[in-house]
Amino acid sequence: MPCFLLRDGSIRELSVHPDGLELFVYTDLNQRTVHVLLSPSSQVTLLRAQPRQRPIPLRQRQRLTNAKAA
């Protein structure tokens, strides 16, 4: 999954990589290819292209939390 350096300095792995983004690409010390977003509009386009995640219902979140604690 491609890694993107967002304009706030965070690196995120995102599943969709639309064409036409203003990018600079480099390889970090871990040999990972990182795409740097060069404009606010490129970041907005990238983030809007990502599939929406459905929120996890409260009961399911509680079960997951309880399972991790056990």
Residue pairs with C-beta under 8 A, 6 or more apart in sequence:
1 13
1 14
1 15
2 13
2 14
2 17
2 33
2 35
3 11
3 12
3 13
3 32
3 33
3 34
3 35
4 11
4 12
4 13
4 14
4 34
4 35
4 36
4 37
4 46
5 11
5 34
5 35
5 36
5 37
6 12
6 37
6 43
7 37
7 40
7 43
11 34
14 46
14 50
15 50
15 51
16 46
16 49
16 50
16 51
17 35
17 46
18 45
18 46
18 49
20 45
21 35
21 37
21 42
21 45
21 46
22 37
22 38
22 39
22 41
22 42
23 35
23 36
23 37
23 38
23 42
24 35
24 36
24 38
25 33
25 34
25 35
25 36
26 33
26 34
26 36
27 33
27 34
28 34
37 43
37 46
56 64
